[in-house]
Each structure stands twice: as C-alpha cells, then as structure tokens.
Amino acid sequence: MMKRSEEITHQYFTFLDQHIHEVISGTAHEFLELNEIAGKLAVSHKHLTDTIKKETGKHPCFFYDEKIIGEAKHMLIVTDKSVAEIARIFTYDPSNFSKFFKKMTGCTPGKFRDSHTV
C-alpha cells in the first residue's frame, strides 16, 4: 500500500500533467497557483510543499516549471507557431516567457528552436 506522502506526490504529478494540458488546449484560462492546486488536492499549501520536498528533494514549483518548459520545448520543435504564439498559449507575456525559458534552460526559445530543428 502506498504511503500517504507517496499518494499526495502521485496526485500532484497527475494533476500537473492534466492541468498543463488544460491550459494548452484552452479549457483552463490560466495556470493555478500552488496554493490553489493544494486546495484541489485537499491538502494545505504547506503540507503539499513539505510532502513533495520530502519525497523528491525538490520544491513543487520546480516540477511545475519543468513540466511547462518541457511542453514549451516540444511545441517549439514540432510546430511552426511563433515564440509569441507559444507564450500566449502558456498564458505568458512573450518577453516574460522568454526570460522564464532562458532562466530554466540557459537559452532563449528562438535559440532552442534553431538548435533543434533540421
């Protein structure tokens, strides 16, 4: 049987995947804050953060950001949407999206696309 902390961690990752896809598809209009996600999972913000940190060694926001960047990278490689269009799909202002992307990956979305397209 799964420990409660493992269950919460599993629920968090499952929720993140679903939520990010809802934002991309437009069924959710913005990304939820971590405290809102905790509420949806019926745990406190602090309990969610402590549990994820204990189970994975990282803050829940790390995984949230990492999953968003993973989806953005995928979109940059497989679509011909502009960086600005992709930013808007992810509910970002284009310049903030570029800063976030560069902070997470070390390169701009444009450079990333150029280095990954044939």
N, CA, C and O atoms as CSV, one atom per row, in Angstrom:
chain,resi,resn,atom,element,x,y,z
A,1,MET,N,N,0.834,-1.196,0.000
A,1,MET,CA,C,0.000,0.000,0.000
A,1,MET,C,C,0.874,1.253,0.000
A,1,MET,O,O,1.915,1.296,0.656
A,2,MET,N,N,0.441,2.268,-0.741
A,2,MET,CA,C,1.200,3.495,-0.829
A,2,MET,C,C,1.111,4.301,0.450
A,2,MET,O,O,0.048,4.406,1.062
A,3,LYS,N,N,2.241,4.870,0.846
A,3,LYS,CA,C,2.220,5.807,1.973
A,3,LYS,C,C,1.442,7.051,1.543
A,3,LYS,O,O,1.388,7.369,0.355
A,4,ARG,N,N,0.846,7.749,2.497
A,4,ARG,CA,C,0.070,8.950,2.178
A,4,ARG,C,C,0.935,9.980,1.448
A,4,ARG,O,O,0.462,10.644,0.526
A,5,SER,N,N,2.196,10.114,1.856
A,5,SER,CA,C,3.068,11.096,1.204
A,5,SER,C,C,3.317,10.733,-0.264
A,5,SER,O,O,3.392,11.613,-1.121
A,6,GLU,N,N,3.443,9.436,-0.546
A,6,GLU,CA,C,3.616,8.983,-1.934
A,6,GLU,C,C,2.342,9.245,-2.732
A,6,GLU,O,O,2.390,9.633,-3.899
A,7,GLU,N,N,1.217,9.027,-2.085
A,7,GLU,CA,C,-0.081,9.244,-2.727
A,7,GLU,C,C,-0.250,10.724,-3.107
A,7,GLU,O,O,-0.665,11.044,-4.221
A,8,ILE,N,N,0.075,11.613,-2.169
A,8,ILE,CA,C,-0.021,13.060,-2.430
A,8,ILE,C,C,0.911,13.448,-3.581
A,8,ILE,O,O,0.531,14.215,-4.467
A,9,THR,N,N,2.126,12.914,-3.559
A,9,THR,CA,C,3.104,13.219,-4.614
A,9,THR,C,C,2.584,12.734,-5.971
A,9,THR,O,O,2.661,13.457,-6.964
A,10,HIS,N,N,2.064,11.529,-6.007
A,10,HIS,CA,C,1.499,10.967,-7.239
A,10,HIS,C,C,0.323,11.831,-7.729
A,10,HIS,O,O,0.225,12.141,-8.916
A,11,GLN,N,N,-0.561,12.211,-6.801
A,11,GLN,CA,C,-1.715,13.044,-7.166
A,11,GLN,C,C,-1.256,14.392,-7.712
A,11,GLN,O,O,-1.835,14.911,-8.666
A,12,TYR,N,N,-0.219,14.955,-7.108
A,12,TYR,CA,C,0.307,16.251,-7.556
A,12,TYR,C,C,0.799,16.149,-9.003
A,12,TYR,O,O,0.446,16.982,-9.838
A,13,PHE,N,N,1.617,15.125,-9.301
A,13,PHE,CA,C,2.149,14.975,-10.660
A,13,PHE,C,C,1.045,14.700,-11.679
A,13,PHE,O,O,1.075,15.228,-12.791
A,14,THR,N,N,0.079,13.880,-11.300
A,14,THR,CA,C,-1.050,13.595,-12.181
A,14,THR,C,C,-1.843,14.862,-12.451
A,14,THR,O,O,-2.222,15.143,-13.589
A,15,PHE,N,N,-2.092,15.631,-11.384
A,15,PHE,CA,C,-2.834,16.884,-11.520
A,15,PHE,C,C,-2.080,17.862,-12.418
A,15,PHE,O,O,-2.683,18.488,-13.290
A,16,LEU,N,N,-0.759,18.001,-12.214
A,16,LEU,CA,C,0.040,18.930,-13.020
A,16,LEU,C,C,-0.067,18.607,-14.497
A,16,LEU,O,O,-0.319,19.496,-15.310
A,17,ASP,N,N,0.121,17.348,-14.853
A,17,ASP,CA,C,0.053,16.945,-16.262
A,17,ASP,C,C,-1.293,17.321,-16.865
A,17,ASP,O,O,-1.359,17.893,-17.953
A,18,GLN,N,N,-2.354,16.997,-16.156
A,18,GLN,CA,C,-3.701,17.280,-16.644
A,18,GLN,C,C,-3.931,18.786,-16.748
A,18,GLN,O,O,-4.462,19.272,-17.747
A,19,HIS,N,N,-3.532,19.518,-15.717
A,19,HIS,CA,C,-3.748,20.963,-15.666
A,19,HIS,C,C,-2.987,21.677,-16.787
A,19,HIS,O,O,-3.542,22.558,-17.444
A,20,ILE,N,N,-1.739,21.309,-17.007
A,20,ILE,CA,C,-0.934,21.941,-18.055
A,20,ILE,C,C,-1.573,21.682,-19.423
A,20,ILE,O,O,-1.602,22.572,-20.273
A,21,HIS,N,N,-2.078,20.477,-19.633
A,21,HIS,CA,C,-2.754,20.178,-20.903
A,21,HIS,C,C,-4.052,20.963,-21.054
A,21,HIS,O,O,-4.425,21.340,-22.165
A,22,GLU,N,N,-4.741,21.212,-19.941
A,22,GLU,CA,C,-5.962,22.036,-19.995
A,22,GLU,C,C,-5.631,23.474,-20.385
A,22,GLU,O,O,-6.371,24.101,-21.143
A,23,VAL,N,N,-4.526,23.992,-19.868
A,23,VAL,CA,C,-4.112,25.358,-20.229
A,23,VAL,C,C,-3.733,25.408,-21.708
A,23,VAL,O,O,-4.150,26.316,-22.428
A,24,ILE,N,N,-2.944,24.434,-22.160
A,24,ILE,CA,C,-2.514,24.393,-23.567
A,24,ILE,C,C,-3.722,24.286,-24.503
A,24,ILE,O,O,-3.763,24.940,-25.545
A,25,SER,N,N,-4.698,23.466,-24.130
A,25,SER,CA,C,-5.858,23.279,-25.005
A,25,SER,C,C,-6.866,24.420,-24.878
A,25,SER,O,O,-7.806,24.520,-25.666
A,26,GLY,N,N,-6.661,25.281,-23.877
A,26,GLY,CA,C,-7.544,26.432,-23.715
A,26,GLY,C,C,-8.758,26.174,-22.833
A,26,GLY,O,O,-9.594,27.062,-22.669
A,27,THR,N,N,-8.874,24.967,-22.255
A,27,THR,CA,C,-10.017,24.703,-21.368
A,27,THR,C,C,-9.803,25.327,-19.989
A,27,THR,O,O,-10.767,25.580,-19.266
A,28,ALA,N,N,-8.545,25.577,-19.625
A,28,ALA,CA,C,-8.241,26.366,-18.418
A,28,ALA,C,C,-7.592,27.648,-18.920
A,28,ALA,O,O,-6.752,27.604,-19.818
A,29,HIS,N,N,-7.968,28.782,-18.354
A,29,HIS,CA,C,-7.511,30.062,-18.905
A,29,HIS,C,C,-6.213,30.567,-18.320
A,29,HIS,O,O,-5.589,31.473,-18.873
A,30,GLU,N,N,-5.794,29.985,-17.195
A,30,GLU,CA,C,-4.509,30.385,-16.617
A,30,GLU,C,C,-4.000,29.281,-15.714
A,30,GLU,O,O,-4.747,28.397,-15.295
A,31,PHE,N,N,-2.704,29.353,-15.424
A,31,PHE,CA,C,-2.115,28.369,-14.520
A,31,PHE,C,C,-2.548,28.680,-13.093
A,31,PHE,O,O,-2.563,29.837,-12.673
A,32,LEU,N,N,-2.896,27.636,-12.362
A,32,LEU,CA,C,-3.269,27.793,-10.961
A,32,LEU,C,C,-2.026,28.072,-10.125
A,32,LEU,O,O,-0.924,27.636,-10.458
A,33,GLU,N,N,-2.224,28.800,-9.045
A,33,GLU,CA,C,-1.155,28.983,-8.064
A,33,GLU,C,C,-1.013,27.676,-7.290
A,33,GLU,O,O,-1.930,26.856,-7.257
A,34,LEU,N,N,0.148,27.496,-6.669
A,34,LEU,CA,C,0.396,26.279,-5.907
A,34,LEU,C,C,-0.624,26.084,-4.785
A,34,LEU,O,O,-1.054,24.961,-4.523
A,35,ASN,N,N,-1.013,27.187,-4.118
A,35,ASN,CA,C,-2.000,27.052,-3.034
A,35,ASN,C,C,-3.357,26.595,-3.574
A,35,ASN,O,O,-4.097,25.893,-2.886
A,36,GLU,N,N,-3.682,26.996,-4.809
A,36,GLU,CA,C,-4.943,26.557,-5.430
A,36,GLU,C,C,-4.883,25.059,-5.761
A,36,GLU,O,O,-5.862,24.334,-5.584
A,37,ILE,N,N,-3.721,24.615,-6.243
A,37,ILE,CA,C,-3.545,23.187,-6.534
A,37,ILE,C,C,-3.663,22.382,-5.241
A,37,ILE,O,O,-4.320,21.341,-5.212
A,38,ALA,N,N,-3.033,22.861,-4.180
A,38,ALA,CA,C,-3.116,22.190,-2.877
A,38,ALA,C,C,-4.580,22.051,-2.473
A,38,ALA,O,O,-5.002,20.993,-2.008
A,39,GLY,N,N,-5.352,23.121,-2.649
A,39,GLY,CA,C,-6.780,23.089,-2.332
A,39,GLY,C,C,-7.520,22.027,-3.123
A,39,GLY,O,O,-8.371,21.321,-2.582
A,40,LYS,N,N,-7.193,21.913,-4.418
A,40,LYS,CA,C,-7.838,20.900,-5.267
A,40,LYS,C,C,-7.478,19.487,-4.816
A,40,LYS,O,O,-8.259,18.553,-4.998
A,41,LEU,N,N,-6.285,19.337,-4.224
A,41,LEU,CA,C,-5.852,18.018,-3.736
A,41,LEU,C,C,-6.253,17.805,-2.268
A,41,LEU,O,O,-5.925,16.786,-1.659
A,42,ALA,N,N,-6.963,18.784,-1.725
A,42,ALA,CA,C,-7.466,18.708,-0.343
A,42,ALA,C,C,-6.362,18.590,0.703
A,42,ALA,O,O,-6.499,17.874,1.694
A,43,VAL,N,N,-5.268,19.305,0.463
A,43,VAL,CA,C,-4.198,19.413,1.465
A,43,VAL,C,C,-3.818,20.891,1.584
A,43,VAL,O,O,-4.128,21.692,0.702
A,44,SER,N,N,-3.147,21.242,2.676
A,44,SER,CA,C,-2.712,22.631,2.823
A,44,SER,C,C,-1.508,22.888,1.917
A,44,SER,O,O,-0.803,21.964,1.512
A,45,HIS,N,N,-1.296,24.152,1.615
A,45,HIS,CA,C,-0.156,24.564,0.790
A,45,HIS,C,C,1.145,24.070,1.435
A,45,HIS,O,O,2.006,23.502,0.763
A,46,LYS,N,N,1.272,24.293,2.738
A,46,LYS,CA,C,2.486,23.892,3.463
A,46,LYS,C,C,2.661,22.366,3.427
A,46,LYS,O,O,3.767,21.868,3.215
A,47,HIS,N,N,1.578,21.643,3.634
A,47,HIS,CA,C,1.669,20.175,3.630
A,47,HIS,C,C,2.083,19.662,2.242
A,47,HIS,O,O,2.905,18.754,2.126
A,48,LEU,N,N,1.509,20.250,1.210
A,48,LEU,CA,C,1.881,19.846,-0.155
A,48,LEU,C,C,3.372,20.111,-0.387
A,48,LEU,O,O,4.096,19.233,-0.856
A,49,THR,N,N,3.824,21.319,-0.058
A,49,THR,CA,C,5.228,21.682,-0.262
A,49,THR,C,C,6.155,20.763,0.534
A,49,THR,O,O,7.129,20.240,-0.007
A,50,ASP,N,N,5.849,20.568,1.825
A,50,ASP,CA,C,6.686,19.710,2.681
A,50,ASP,C,C,6.727,18.280,2.162
A,50,ASP,O,O,7.782,17.646,2.151
A,51,THR,N,N,5.572,17.775,1.731
A,51,THR,CA,C,5.481,16.386,1.252
A,51,THR,C,C,6.287,16.190,-0.028
A,51,THR,O,O,7.061,15.239,-0.139
A,52,ILE,N,N,6.103,17.091,-0.996
A,52,ILE,CA,C,6.833,16.966,-2.272
A,52,ILE,C,C,8.335,17.077,-2.020
A,52,ILE,O,O,9.122,16.318,-2.585
A,53,LYS,N,N,8.727,18.026,-1.171
A,53,LYS,CA,C,10.154,18.182,-0.846
A,53,LYS,C,C,10.714,16.919,-0.199
A,53,LYS,O,O,11.818,16.481,-0.523
A,54,LYS,N,N,9.938,16.334,0.723
A,54,LYS,CA,C,10.387,15.128,1.428
A,54,LYS,C,C,10.512,13.948,0.451
A,54,LYS,O,O,11.471,13.179,0.516
A,55,GLU,N,N,9.546,13.819,-0.442
A,55,GLU,CA,C,9.523,12.671,-1.366
A,55,GLU,C,C,10.528,12.818,-2.519
A,55,GLU,O,O,11.075,11.820,-2.989
A,56,THR,N,N,10.774,14.050,-2.975
A,56,THR,CA,C,11.580,14.229,-4.195
A,56,THR,C,C,12.873,15.009,-3.972
A,56,THR,O,O,13.784,14.962,-4.798
A,57,GLY,N,N,12.947,15.725,-2.855
A,57,GLY,CA,C,14.114,16.571,-2.620
A,57,GLY,C,C,14.011,17.936,-3.284
A,57,GLY,O,O,14.927,18.750,-3.169
A,58,LYS,N,N,12.908,18.195,-3.975
A,58,LYS,CA,C,12.740,19.479,-4.677
A,58,LYS,C,C,11.392,20.102,-4.342
A,58,LYS,O,O,10.441,19.416,-3.965
A,59,HIS,N,N,11.339,21.422,-4.491
A,59,HIS,CA,C,10.103,22.176,-4.257
A,59,HIS,C,C,9.099,21.847,-5.370
A,59,HIS,O,O,9.503,21.630,-6.512
A,60,PRO,N,N,7.790,21.808,-5.050
A,60,PRO,CA,C,6.786,21.510,-6.087
A,60,PRO,C,C,6.847,22.455,-7.285
A,60,PRO,O,O,6.548,22.041,-8.404
A,61,CYS,N,N,7.228,23.717,-7.074
A,61,CYS,CA,C,7.315,24.677,-8.190
A,61,CYS,C,C,8.353,24.253,-9.224
A,61,CYS,O,O,8.199,24.532,-10.413
A,62,PHE,N,N,9.418,23.575,-8.768
A,62,PHE,CA,C,10.439,23.096,-9.689
A,62,PHE,C,C,9.811,22.186,-10.748
A,62,PHE,O,O,10.087,22.320,-11.941
A,63,PHE,N,N,8.971,21.269,-10.297
A,63,PHE,CA,C,8.355,20.312,-11.226
A,63,PHE,C,C,7.317,20.989,-12.121
A,63,PHE,O,O,7.182,20.654,-13.298
A,64,TYR,N,N,6.594,21.939,-11.548
A,64,TYR,CA,C,5.592,22.714,-12.300
A,64,TYR,C,C,6.294,23.424,-13.462
A,64,TYR,O,O,5.896,23.296,-14.620
A,65,ASP,N,N,7.349,24.178,-13.123
A,65,ASP,CA,C,8.106,24.917,-14.139
A,65,ASP,C,C,8.732,23.967,-15.157
A,65,ASP,O,O,8.713,24.230,-16.359
A,66,GLU,N,N,9.288,22.860,-14.660
A,66,GLU,CA,C,9.957,21.895,-15.539
A,66,GLU,C,C,8.974,21.297,-16.553
A,66,GLU,O,O,9.311,21.133,-17.725
A,67,LYS,N,N,7.773,20.976,-16.102
A,67,LYS,CA,C,6.768,20.402,-16.999
A,67,LYS,C,C,6.304,21.439,-18.031
A,67,LYS,O,O,6.112,21.109,-19.201
A,68,ILE,N,N,6.127,22.683,-17.596
A,68,ILE,CA,C,5.742,23.751,-18.532
A,68,ILE,C,C,6.831,23.918,-19.593
A,68,ILE,O,O,6.533,24.002,-20.785
A,69,ILE,N,N,8.083,23.967,-19.161
A,69,ILE,CA,C,9.205,24.114,-20.104
A,69,ILE,C,C,9.269,22.911,-21.047
A,69,ILE,O,O,9.526,23.076,-22.240
A,70,GLY,N,N,9.041,21.718,-20.529
A,70,GLY,CA,C,9.048,20.521,-21.378
A,70,GLY,C,C,8.018,20.611,-22.492
A,70,GLY,O,O,8.298,20.275,-23.642
A,71,GLU,N,N,6.817,21.070,-22.135
A,71,GLU,CA,C,5.756,21.222,-23.144
A,71,GLU,C,C,6.099,22.341,-24.128
A,71,GLU,O,O,5.844,22.217,-25.326
A,72,ALA,N,N,6.671,23.420,-23.626
A,72,ALA,CA,C,7.052,24.541,-24.499
A,72,ALA,C,C,8.144,24.100,-25.479
A,72,ALA,O,O,8.087,24.436,-26.662
A,73,LYS,N,N,9.134,23.353,-24.992
A,73,LYS,CA,C,10.199,22.837,-25.861
A,73,LYS,C,C,9.602,21.971,-26.964
A,73,LYS,O,O,9.960,22.104,-28.135
A,74,HIS,N,N,8.693,21.087,-26.580
A,74,HIS,CA,C,8.048,20.201,-27.539
A,74,HIS,C,C,7.356,21.029,-28.626
A,74,HIS,O,O,7.482,20.741,-29.817
A,75,MET,N,N,6.627,22.057,-28.197
A,75,MET,CA,C,5.900,22.909,-29.136
A,75,MET,C,C,6.848,23.676,-30.058
A,75,MET,O,O,6.566,23.850,-31.244
A,76,LEU,N,N,7.973,24.131,-29.505
A,76,LEU,CA,C,8.958,24.850,-30.318
A,76,LEU,C,C,9.537,23.941,-31.396
A,76,LEU,O,O,9.823,24.397,-32.503
A,77,ILE,N,N,9.710,22.665,-31.082
A,77,ILE,CA,C,10.312,21.724,-32.032
A,77,ILE,C,C,9.301,21.223,-33.063
A,77,ILE,O,O,9.618,21.148,-34.250
A,78,VAL,N,N,8.087,20.879,-32.621
A,78,VAL,CA,C,7.157,20.201,-33.537
A,78,VAL,C,C,6.137,21.108,-34.226
A,78,VAL,O,O,5.427,20.657,-35.125
A,79,THR,N,N,6.051,22.387,-33.819
A,79,THR,CA,C,5.106,23.276,-34.501
A,79,THR,C,C,5.861,24.435,-35.125
A,79,THR,O,O,7.026,24.672,-34.809
A,80,ASP,N,N,5.189,25.154,-36.013
A,80,ASP,CA,C,5.821,26.353,-36.562
A,80,ASP,C,C,5.206,27.618,-35.955
A,80,ASP,O,O,5.330,28.705,-36.520
A,81,LYS,N,N,4.542,27.469,-34.801
A,81,LYS,CA,C,3.992,28.629,-34.104
A,81,LYS,C,C,5.139,29.553,-33.685
A,81,LYS,O,O,6.229,29.091,-33.347
A,82,SER,N,N,4.882,30.850,-33.712
A,82,SER,CA,C,5.915,31.794,-33.277
A,82,SER,C,C,6.111,31.666,-31.766
A,82,SER,O,O,5.261,31.137,-31.050
A,83,VAL,N,N,7.261,32.169,-31.304
A,83,VAL,CA,C,7.534,32.162,-29.865
A,83,VAL,C,C,6.444,32.944,-29.138
A,83,VAL,O,O,6.014,32.547,-28.055
A,84,ALA,N,N,5.996,34.048,-29.722
A,84,ALA,CA,C,4.938,34.862,-29.098
A,84,ALA,C,C,3.627,34.072,-28.988
A,84,ALA,O,O,2.939,34.144,-27.969
A,85,GLU,N,N,3.285,33.315,-30.046
A,85,GLU,CA,C,2.065,32.486,-30.004
A,85,GLU,C,C,2.178,31.424,-28.905
A,85,GLU,O,O,1.234,31.189,-28.150
A,86,ILE,N,N,3.337,30.797,-28.833
A,86,ILE,CA,C,3.552,29.765,-27.813
A,86,ILE,C,C,3.469,30.393,-26.428
A,86,ILE,O,O,2.865,29.821,-25.521
A,87,ALA,N,N,4.069,31.558,-26.265
A,87,ALA,CA,C,3.998,32.275,-24.977
A,87,ALA,C,C,2.541,32.485,-24.587
A,87,ALA,O,O,2.159,32.249,-23.441
A,88,ARG,N,N,1.724,32.931,-25.548
A,88,ARG,CA,C,0.311,33.190,-25.250
A,88,ARG,C,C,-0.437,31.902,-24.907
A,88,ARG,O,O,-1.296,31.906,-24.025
A,89,ILE,N,N,-0.125,30.809,-25.587
A,89,ILE,CA,C,-0.750,29.515,-25.269
A,89,ILE,C,C,-0.475,29.167,-23.800
A,89,ILE,O,O,-1.340,28.634,-23.105
A,90,PHE,N,N,0.738,29.478,-23.346
A,90,PHE,CA,C,1.120,29.206,-21.957
A,90,PHE,C,C,0.771,30.367,-21.023
A,90,PHE,O,O,1.255,30.433,-19.893
A,91,THR,N,N,-0.069,31.273,-21.506
A,91,THR,CA,C,-0.596,32.423,-20.752
A,91,THR,C,C,0.488,33.390,-20.266
A,91,THR,O,O,0.327,34.052,-19.240
A,92,TYR,N,N,1.581,33.462,-21.008
A,92,TYR,CA,C,2.660,34.383,-20.665
A,92,TYR,C,C,2.665,35.562,-21.616
A,92,TYR,O,O,2.275,35.448,-22.778
A,93,ASP,N,N,3.111,36.691,-21.106
A,93,ASP,CA,C,3.519,37.796,-21.953
A,93,ASP,C,C,4.793,37.310,-22.662
A,93,ASP,O,O,5.651,36.711,-22.013
A,94,PRO,N,N,4.942,37.553,-23.994
A,94,PRO,CA,C,6.104,36.996,-24.705
A,94,PRO,C,C,7.477,37.305,-24.083
A,94,PRO,O,O,8.340,36.428,-24.055
A,95,SER,N,N,7.694,38.527,-23.586
A,95,SER,CA,C,9.021,38.817,-23.027
A,95,SER,C,C,9.233,38.084,-21.701
A,95,SER,O,O,10.341,37.634,-21.408
A,96,ASN,N,N,8.173,37.965,-20.902
A,96,ASN,CA,C,8.295,37.197,-19.652
A,96,ASN,C,C,8.526,35.718,-19.937
A,96,ASN,O,O,9.285,35.050,-19.234
A,97,PHE,N,N,7.864,35.215,-20.976
A,97,PHE,CA,C,8.045,33.816,-21.362
A,97,PHE,C,C,9.499,33.566,-21.754
A,97,PHE,O,O,10.100,32.576,-21.336
A,98,SER,N,N,10.058,34.467,-22.559
A,98,SER,CA,C,11.453,34.311,-22.992
A,98,SER,C,C,12.406,34.331,-21.801
A,98,SER,O,O,13.352,33.545,-21.746
A,99,LYS,N,N,12.156,35.237,-20.840
A,99,LYS,CA,C,13.005,35.312,-19.633
A,99,LYS,C,C,12.895,34.016,-18.821
A,99,LYS,O,O,13.901,33.459,-18.383
A,100,PHE,N,N,11.651,33.545,-18.629
A,100,PHE,CA,C,11.405,32.300,-17.880
A,100,PHE,C,C,12.097,31.126,-18.579
A,100,PHE,O,O,12.758,30.317,-17.928
A,101,PHE,N,N,11.946,31.036,-19.894
A,101,PHE,CA,C,12.530,29.951,-20.676
A,101,PHE,C,C,14.051,29.972,-20.547
A,101,PHE,O,O,14.683,28.937,-20.336
A,102,LYS,N,N,14.633,31.172,-20.679
A,102,LYS,CA,C,16.089,31.289,-20.608
A,102,LYS,C,C,16.598,30.950,-19.209
A,102,LYS,O,O,17.639,30.310,-19.063
A,103,LYS,N,N,15.863,31.381,-18.181
A,103,LYS,CA,C,16.259,31.074,-16.799
A,103,LYS,C,C,16.272,29.563,-16.582
A,103,LYS,O,O,17.156,29.030,-15.911
A,104,MET,N,N,15.281,28.879,-17.156
A,104,MET,CA,C,15.153,27.432,-16.948
A,104,MET,C,C,16.099,26.609,-17.822
A,104,MET,O,O,16.536,25.535,-17.410
A,105,THR,N,N,16.422,27.095,-19.017
A,105,THR,CA,C,17.172,26.261,-19.974
A,105,THR,C,C,18.553,26.805,-20.316
A,105,THR,O,O,19.401,26.072,-20.827
A,106,GLY,N,N,18.786,28.091,-20.037
A,106,GLY,CA,C,20.073,28.687,-20.391
A,106,GLY,C,C,20.104,29.274,-21.794
A,106,GLY,O,O,21.113,29.852,-22.196
A,107,CYS,N,N,19.008,29.134,-22.551
A,107,CYS,CA,C,18.962,29.763,-23.874
A,107,CYS,C,C,17.556,30.297,-24.154
A,107,CYS,O,O,16.589,29.919,-23.493
A,108,THR,N,N,17.468,31.166,-25.129
A,108,THR,CA,C,16.174,31.746,-25.479
A,108,THR,C,C,15.348,30.710,-26.244
A,108,THR,O,O,15.904,29.751,-26.780
A,109,PRO,N,N,14.025,30.896,-26.298
A,109,PRO,CA,C,13.197,29.964,-27.081
A,109,PRO,C,C,13.625,29.902,-28.552
A,109,PRO,O,O,13.623,28.831,-29.160
A,110,GLY,N,N,13.990,31.052,-29.115
A,110,GLY,CA,C,14.432,31.091,-30.519
A,110,GLY,C,C,15.691,30.281,-30.750
A,110,GLY,O,O,15.771,29.501,-31.699
A,111,LYS,N,N,16.678,30.465,-29.876
A,111,LYS,CA,C,17.935,29.700,-29.977
A,111,LYS,C,C,17.668,28.210,-29.797
A,111,LYS,O,O,18.238,27.376,-30.500
A,112,PHE,N,N,16.789,27.887,-28.840
A,112,PHE,CA,C,16.444,26.480,-28.609
A,112,PHE,C,C,15.869,25.874,-29.877
A,112,PHE,O,O,16.273,24.788,-30.295
A,113,ARG,N,N,14.927,26.576,-30.485
A,113,ARG,CA,C,14.281,26.076,-31.707
A,113,ARG,C,C,15.331,25.903,-32.815
A,113,ARG,O,O,15.368,24.870,-33.484
A,114,ASP,N,N,16.175,26.910,-33.000
A,114,ASP,CA,C,17.190,26.840,-34.063
A,114,ASP,C,C,18.122,25.642,-33.882
A,114,ASP,O,O,18.539,25.018,-34.858
A,115,SER,N,N,18.439,25.332,-32.647
A,115,SER,CA,C,19.397,24.231,-32.409
A,115,SER,C,C,18.706,22.861,-32.455
A,115,SER,O,O,19.389,21.837,-32.422
A,116,HIS,N,N,17.373,22.819,-32.529
A,116,HIS,CA,C,16.665,21.543,-32.530
A,116,HIS,C,C,15.840,21.290,-33.781
A,116,HIS,O,O,15.123,20.292,-33.854
A,117,THR,N,N,15.928,22.166,-34.758
A,117,THR,CA,C,15.192,21.912,-35.995
A,117,THR,C,C,16.183,21.621,-37.104
A,117,THR,O,O,17.305,22.126,-37.115
A,118,VAL,N,N,15.748,20.810,-38.015
A,118,VAL,CA,C,16.651,20.334,-39.074
A,118,VAL,C,C,16.694,21.337,-40.208
A,118,VAL,O,O,17.397,21.122,-41.196
